[in-house]
Amino acid sequence: MTEFSRTPDSNFDSLIDYDFEPHYHQWADLRMHYLDEGPRDGPVVLMVHGMPTWSYLYRDFIAPLVAAGYRCIAPDHFGFGKSDKPTDPHWYSIARHTEVLTSLIVELDLQDITLVCQDWGGPLGLAQAMTMPDRFSRLVIMNTWLHHPDYEYSEAILRWNKAWKEGGLFDRSKPDIGILVALSASLISRESAIPAIVSAAAPEFLTPLGAQLHTAFLAPYKGLSDAAFNGLRRFPLSIPFSDYARGNGAVQASHFEQLKGWTKSIDFIWGGADDIFTEGWGRQWAGLFPQASFYLIPAAGHFLQNTHGREIAERILG
């Protein structure tokens, strides 16, 4: 039997901008949470998050998409959000996350899917489109990547991986990832963020949105043991240059080659202020597809959904 932590529902009571009915998908002996909003017979928008986020990241997408007739599906990967959190760090791998997402799509029999993916949602979501292409009609790719031999990892990614290794900034008990998300959106200064991460000093946010994000992205872990954070830890340590096997490096490279043959709709929406997946990389990737569009949001950082959600949703509706 898998040992896991389960976040109490009360942890999410204070999130005034996340008022969605929970749904659960059973996978083995674990419970995966997902949102399912909008008409059941509508075209599907499948929104896949990365690390250290959860379905809350897509909160601003749902109302306009549902109003336009779409069915919005937004799962929480195991270890994140309202989903169960296996406590054994070795339980987690990109291949396992991929299989779980496949099982959700198949169980719900999702068709006519627009995939919206960002960060680790790219490798996990694009894997679905490459293995079940008949279910997908459109790809919307935001600030992500697929590993392949020619991919040049940015200095920011190298620092991010190092920060989770022994002696790194996030190599600590119950790391405050809420501050990280606020920092990525320039809603807290680095001078305030680092002491708060290192010594649990009270963070000073530059705007109310910073405090809001901090609360929302800590909610899944509030009151849980340090072992509940192991799903968070495994993602940065699974980047293929660091752990090729756990990061599903060979499969990612295969999917990158398969994707070059994609002839259906494909749109890139990119945060231009992201130093992890840069504008240059986004434009290079989009350039592989003659039918692709590339929409730049210059001021948006890595988690562009947090700060420009409505704009992105309008762009998706186009």
Secondary structure as GFF3:
##gff-version 3
##sequence-region A 1 318
A	DSSP	beta_strand	4	5	.	.	.	ID=ss1
A	DSSP	three_ten_helix	9	12	.	.	.	ID=ss2
A	DSSP	beta_strand	23	27	.	.	.	ID=ss3
A	DSSP	beta_strand	30	37	.	.	.	ID=ss4
A	DSSP	beta_strand	44	48	.	.	.	ID=ss5
A	DSSP	three_ten_helix	55	58	.	.	.	ID=ss6
A	DSSP	alpha_helix	59	67	.	.	.	ID=ss7
A	DSSP	beta_strand	71	75	.	.	.	ID=ss8
A	DSSP	beta_strand	85	86	.	.	.	ID=ss9
A	DSSP	three_ten_helix	89	91	.	.	.	ID=ss10
A	DSSP	alpha_helix	94	108	.	.	.	ID=ss11
A	DSSP	beta_strand	113	118	.	.	.	ID=ss12
A	DSSP	alpha_helix	121	131	.	.	.	ID=ss13
A	DSSP	three_ten_helix	133	135	.	.	.	ID=ss14
A	DSSP	beta_strand	136	142	.	.	.	ID=ss15
A	DSSP	alpha_helix	155	163	.	.	.	ID=ss16
A	DSSP	alpha_helix	177	184	.	.	.	ID=ss17
A	DSSP	alpha_helix	190	199	.	.	.	ID=ss18
A	DSSP	alpha_helix	208	218	.	.	.	ID=ss19
A	DSSP	three_ten_helix	219	221	.	.	.	ID=ss20
A	DSSP	three_ten_helix	226	229	.	.	.	ID=ss21
A	DSSP	alpha_helix	230	237	.	.	.	ID=ss22
A	DSSP	alpha_helix	249	259	.	.	.	ID=ss23
A	DSSP	beta_strand	265	271	.	.	.	ID=ss24
A	DSSP	alpha_helix	279	286	.	.	.	ID=ss25
A	DSSP	beta_strand	293	297	.	.	.	ID=ss26
A	DSSP	alpha_helix	304	317	.	.	.	ID=ss27
###
